């Protein structure tokens, strides 16, 4: 079950409709399908676009902590050097098959 965060920003709390409300809903829909690290990188990009106070506002929109968003910004600024690219693929079964094959070829 994926829960979608409801934006807590001032614009979404007001009763009149505003174009930002739909955008914030879309952001949270998108975020609900991302994994933990992708969430903070996406939030970090949005926070950067907003400029001053961006991390605080993005925290309200996404429900991520400002601390998490700052971490995302820090990681992006460091070009994600310590984040493995193939993290998701490692869980697949493909790698084991390759290991077995190389073992067999060694025995021959
Ligand atoms: Zn909002």
Boltz pocket constraint, residues with backbone or C-beta under 6 A from the ligand:
constraints:
  - pocket:
      binder: B
      contacts: [[A, 7], [A, 8], [A, 9], [A, 10], [A, 11], [A, 12], [A, 20], [A, 21], [A, 24], [A, 61]]
      max_distance: 6.0
